Amino acid sequence: MTFNRRKFIAVGTAAAATLSAPAVLADGHGKPRVVVIGGGSGGATAARYIAKDSKGAINVTLVEPSRSYFTCYFSNLYIGGFTDLEDISHTYGTLAAKYGINVVHDWAVDVDRDSKTVSLAGGAVLPYDKLILSPGIDFVEDAVPGWSVAAQNKMPHAYKAGSQSELLKAQIMAMPEGGRFAMVAPPNPYRCPPGPYERISMVAHVLKQMNPTAKILVADPKPKFSKQALFEEGWQRHYGGMVERIGPDFGGENVSVDTEAMTIDIDGMVENVDICNVIPAQKAGRIADMAGVTEGNWAPVNAADMSSKVDPDVHVLGDAAAQGDMPKSGFAANSQAKVCAMAVRGALTGSKVFPAKFTNTCWSLIAEDDGVKVGATYEATEEKIAKVDGFISQTGEDAATRKATYEESVGWYAGITTDMFD
Ligand SMILES: Cc1cc2nc3c(=O)[nH]c(=O)nc-3n(C[C@H](O)[C@H](O)[C@H](O)COP(=O)(O)OP(=O)(O)OC[C@H]3O[C@@H](n4cnc5c(N)ncnc54)[C@H](O)[C@@H]3O)c2cc1C
C-alpha cells in the first residue's frame, strides 16, 4: 500500500475541525466496517447516507430478513382504501446497486460487543467497527392477557405492516352487517402515537360505506392521546355515533381477550366482537436486548450521535431508542439516522460533523381529504433529544386547509421513502 502523505494531512486537518474524536479507525484491517441491523426507516436511511456520503471509504453491510419492507406509514391508508399494498412496499436493490451496500437478507441473532461481531441466523459472523441497531419494536409478552404473538392471525396487531395489514383489511371487508370492531390500544410509549386513532378513522371510513350499522369499540389504557381533540372532532363530523372509546376512567386499562371465543373483557364487561385489533405494549426489537444495550424496554442513547449510553461503538435508532422528546415515528427514525450517519462517518473517516438537529411531523388522515398534523423541531442536549418548538393543526380548520394537509403528507411519503431506499 502506498502511503499518501498529502491525503493523510488533509484527513488530519478535517478531523481537527470536527466536533467528534479524531478519526480513521479501521484498526489495521483495511476499510472501516459498519454493520446496520434492520432495513426499516432508521436502518435503511443510515446505511444509505453512510455509503453515499463516504463514497466507498466505508464498508456498509445492512442486515434485514425481509426482501420487501412495507412502511407502517400509510398502512392505515391502505386499510382505508386510499392506497395499495404495493405502493407502500420498498426493496433494497438500489441501496446495493447504486451505493454498494452489502445487503444481507438474514436475521441477526447475536451481538458480541467484546469481539465486535454480529452473528446471523444463517451462520455468518460479521465484524464491525461501528454497529447501528434499528430493529423497531417487539411486543411485551402477556401485556394483554389472552393474547400472544401466536394468536396474531386471529386477533391481528397490524403494527408491523405487510401481511398483518392485509389480514386486518380482509377481516374488515368480511365483517358481518352491523358487526363490532374492537381495538385494544397500547400504553405509552409506543410506535406512532396517533397510529391507533388514524386506524380507527380509516376503519370507520370503510365501515361507513360498506357496513354503516357496524360499531367500533376502543379500549384504551391512556387518559389522553395524540391529536385527541382533532380526532374526536373528526369522528363526530364524519362518523357520528360509530366510535366508542373506553378510557382508563371506565376500565380501559383492565382488558383481556379470548381469541377462541372472540370476546374482549373490559373491566369485567365481556363483549362479543367480530374483529379484535390488539396492539400490545411495546419494547425495543429483541436484538437490542441481546446486544445488552437496553435498560428496561428501550435502549438509552446520547442525543448528539445516537450512540448507546453503554457502548460508544453501538448506535441505536428509531423506535428502539430511549432518546428523549421525539415520538417513535418513521420521520423521527429517518432524522436520527442522518445525525448518526454523519457522526459515524466523522468518527471513521474524519469528515466534518455538525451539531445534531432533528425534525418530525406526524400526519393523520381522518376521512377523505381531511388531514391533520403535529410536528416539532429538536436539538441534542447532554441529557436527551429536547424539543425546541412545535405546531399542531387546529380544530375547526376549513376544508381547504385539511385537504392541503393531506396532500402535504402524500408529498412527504414520496420524499422520505426516496431518502431511504433510492
Ligand atoms: C399504523 C402505523 C402508522 C404509522 N404512521 C406513521 C406516519 O404516518 N409517519 C411516521 O413517521 N411514522 C409512522 N409510523 C411509525 C413508523 O412506522 C415507525 O416509527 C418506524 O418505522 C420506526 O423505524 P425503525 O427503523 O425504528 O423500525 P422499522 O421501520 O420497523 O424497521 C425495523 C426493521 O428491523 C428489522 N429487524 C428487526 N429485528 C431484526 C434482526 N434481529 N435482524 C435483522 N433485522 C431485524 C425488521 O425486519 C424491520 O424491517 C406508523 C406506525 C404504525 C404501526
The ligand as an ORCA input file, in Angstrom:
! r2SCAN-3c Opt
* xyz 0 1
  C     -50.164      2.006     11.820
  C     -48.925      2.829     11.850
  C     -48.903      4.055     11.217
  C     -47.737      4.816     11.233
  N     -47.745      6.014     10.596
  C     -46.628      6.780     10.621
  C     -46.611      8.026      9.943
  O     -47.617      8.453      9.345
  N     -45.474      8.741      9.967
  C     -44.354      8.298     10.602
  O     -43.343      8.997     10.569
  N     -44.342      7.117     11.256
  C     -45.440      6.339     11.273
  N     -45.439      5.136     11.909
  C     -44.267      4.736     12.738
  C     -43.118      4.150     11.933
  O     -43.543      3.085     11.138
  C     -42.014      3.654     12.865
  O     -41.799      4.585     13.903
  C     -40.707      3.482     12.089
  O     -40.876      2.506     11.114
  C     -39.564      3.127     13.018
  O     -38.397      2.862     12.279
  P     -37.350      1.796     12.826
  O     -36.199      1.822     11.892
  O     -37.135      2.005     14.265
  O     -38.128      0.405     12.726
  P     -38.747     -0.312     11.435
  O     -39.035      0.648     10.370
  O     -39.827     -1.195     11.927
  O     -37.566     -1.219     10.920
  C     -37.068     -2.272     11.691
  C     -36.502     -3.324     10.755
  O     -35.602     -4.146     11.502
  C     -35.738     -5.466     11.055
  N     -35.256     -6.327     12.137
  C     -35.775     -6.486     13.379
  N     -35.042     -7.380     14.087
  C     -34.016     -7.753     13.278
  C     -32.925     -8.658     13.432
  N     -32.741     -9.354     14.574
  N     -32.066     -8.824     12.403
  C     -32.251     -8.135     11.245
  N     -33.273     -7.273     11.033
  C     -34.136     -7.091     12.044
  C     -37.223     -5.619     10.737
  O     -37.447     -6.664      9.821
  C     -37.565     -4.233     10.186
  O     -37.505     -4.202      8.760
  C     -46.578      4.339     11.900
  C     -46.618      3.086     12.520
  C     -47.774      2.340     12.503
  C     -47.772      0.998     13.150
*
